[in-house]
Amino acid sequence: RYAAADGVEAVEVEYEELQAVVDPFEALKPGAPVLREDLAGKTDGAHGKRYHHNHIFTWDAGDKEATDAAFASAPVTVKQDMHYPRVHPCPLETCGAVASFDPVRGELTTWLTSQAPHIVRTVVSMLSGIPESKVRIISPDIGGGFGNKVPIYPGYVCAIVASIVLGRPVKWIEDRIENISSTGFARDYHMTGELAATADGKILALRANVIADHGAFDACADPTKFPAGMFHICSGSYDIASAYCRVDGVYTNKAPGGVAYRCSFRVTEAVYLVERMVDVLAQKLGIDKAEIRAKNFIKREQFPYTSAFGFEYDSGDYQTALDKVLKAVDYKGLRAEQAAKRADPDCPTLMGIGLVSFTEVVGAGPSKICDILGVGMFDSCEIRVHPTGSAIARMGTISQGQGHQTTYAQIIATELGISSEVIQVEEGDTSTAPYGLGTYGSRSTPVAGAAIAMASRKIHAKARKIAAHLMEVSEADLEWEIDRFKVRGNDARFKTMKDIAWAAYNQPPPGLEPGLEAVHYYDPPNFTFPFGVYLCVVDIDKGTGETKIRRFYALDDCGTRINPMIIEGQIHGGLTEGFAVAMGQLLSFDAQGNIQGNSLMDYFLPTAVETPKWETDYTVTPSPHHPLGAKGVA
C-alpha cells in the first residue's frame, strides 16, 4: 500500500483550474459558475422545478397560507438566522470493500462496510446485471458508522467492477484523510427560524426557511418523499397551531452527503432550530426558559397528537420530564446563583444555563411513506429454536457497536424463556439474514426489535399448542411463567421451552409440522417519537473565554427500556458527540474548495480527557403501537 501511495505521489497531473464555490448563497447568485455541467439547462429535478443551475430541489411542508396569516396578526414575532455547521461522523474504522467475483459460477461476494447490506445487494444486482441470488454482501463488524456507511461510495463500485473485469479479488480501503474529505458528512444547514406568539409567550406559529448545502451531488440517503429528511419535526415538543418550512438544496464544491450522524434524517437540525427559537422568544419577552417551554408543551392528554406538519406523535409526557430535571438540578438555586454572579462586577466568571426539551422522530419507517429506491423501510427477523433448546436469530439490521447482540437476545429471552446465553444473533450477511433495510436513524429497536418480538410470539403460540398436547390439556388451561407453560392451578405440571423444543422436532401434535421457527417482516404503522430534557451549566472565564461544563443533566424517554446499560452507553456516546460539535468540531473550506483539518491531528474527536461527566435520568412513556412499547434511543 505504501509503495502504491508513493507511486501516486510521483504522478503529475495538469488540471484546468475552475472557480470553486463553497458558499451555497454564492452558488445561487446570477452568474455563479455552473457546478454540474451535466445538468446545465435542465429545469426539471427529481423533486420538481430547479430555479437555478446550482439548485437541486425545493421541498416544503405545512400550511404556508395559515402560517403567514398567523404571523401577520401576531402581537410578537422573533426571527433568527443560524448555521448548523458541516461536521463529519468520523467512524474509527474507515470505509472499505473486498470484492471477489467468481467468473465460473457467476457469483459475486463482497465484504464491505455497509449499514444497509441488503439494499446494496439490490443496487449491485440492478446495475451489474448479476442475478440478486448470486450477489452476496457481507458486512462484518464495521467499526462504527453513524450514518457515514449508509451510502454506496465510488470505492465500493470500483472494487466490484475491477473484480468482475479481472476475475480476481480486489480490495479498496480508504485512509483517514480520504474518509473525512470525501465521504458523507452531516448538517451544513443555513436556517432562518421565526416564531409568532402572544405577549405572554404562547406560540402561535412557526416558520423556517433553509438553504441546505448538499455538496457536489444530491447523495443524501433520505426516503424518496422526503428530500430534506424529517426536518419537518421542527415544531418539536410544542403545541403550535400553524407551521410551515421550506428547504432548498444547493450544489457546492464539497463532498456530497448530509444525512449522517446520530438520529439523522435532519432531525438534529430541526431540534436545534426550534429550541434556539424558543430561547430567542423567551429572551425577548423576559420569560424564563423553563416557564415558556411548559406554557407551550403538548399536554399528556392530547396524545396521540397530530402536529401542524402532519406527524402523529404516539405518546409523550413532556411536563413530567421537565419537572424531574428541574428538581434534580435545583433549577431555582442555579438561577439565584446566576443572578448573584451577574450582579457582582468582580466575579471572574460568567455562568450560563442551557435548557432544551426535544422530540425526535425515529424508527424509519412506515413503507407507505418511507422507501429507499422504492423498497419499503420494513425490517425482519428469523428465529430457529434447535431441538436442544438453544436458538439462532438472524436480522436484516447490522450493528456498529449499538449492542444488538445483547438487546436482541434479551428480547427473545423475555418472549420465549430461553437463556440469552444460548441465543446466537447474526446480522450483516445477505445470504443468511432475511431482507431488511439496515441500521440508521435509530430504527433498530423500533423496527427490527418489533420484528423480533413478533417472530418470537409466533414461536410462543406454536409452543403453547405443543405444550397442551404433551400435557393432554387444552391451550386455555395453560398459563405462561418465565420459561415454561404450566397447568393452571397445578404448579407441578409444566413443560419448559427446552422440553417443548425437543418435542417440536420429535413428537409434534398431529397436523402440526415439525420444527420450532418463525420469520416476521415488520412494517411499522407509524414512526416512534422519543423525547427528553437536557440541562447544561457552564462557567466561562471573562478574561480568557475558557469554557468549562460544570454540570450536564440529561433525561431521555425512549419508551420501554429493554437494556438500561445499553441505553446508557448509547446516550453517553450521543452526548459526547454533541459536546464535540458544540465545542468546535466542524469541517471548513478555503476559497479554492480545499478542506481544512482532514486528519485526526486537526479534526476534534473528544477523548475521556476532554469529555465532561454526564448525569443521566429517564422517564418511561411506552409507544402504544410498538409491540414492546419501545421508541428507540436517538
Secondary structure, 3 states (H helix, E strand, C coil): CHHHHHHHHHCCCCCCCCCCCCCHHHHCCCCCCCCCHHHCCCCEECCEECCCCCEEEEEEEECHHHHHHHHHHCCEEEEEEEEECCECCCCCCCCEEEEEEECCCCEEEEEECCCCHHHHHHHHHHHHCCCHHHEEEECCCCCCCCCCCCCCCHHHHHHHHHHHHHCCCEEEECCHHHHHHHCCCECCEEEEEEEEECCCCCEEEEEEEEEEEEECCCCCCCCCCCCCCCHHHCCCCECCCEEEEEEEEEECCCCCCEECCCCCCCHHHHHHHHHHHHHHHHHHHCCCHHHHHHHHECCHHHCCEECCCCCEECCCCHHHHHHHHHHHHCHHHHHHHHHHHHHCCCCCEEEEEEEEEEECCECCCCCCCCEECCEECCEEEEEEECCCCCEEEEECCCCCCCCHHHHHHHHHHHHHCCCHHHEEEECCECCCCCCCCCCCCCCHHHHHHHHHHHHHHHHHHHHHHHHHHHHCCCHHHEEEECCEEEECCEEEEEEEHHHHHHHHHHCCCCCCCCCCEEEEEECCCCCECCEEEEEEEEEEECCCCCEEEEEEEEEEECECCCCHHHHHHHHHHHHHHHHHHHCCCCCEECCCCCEECCCCCCCCCCCCCCCCCCEEEECCCCCCCCCCCECCCC
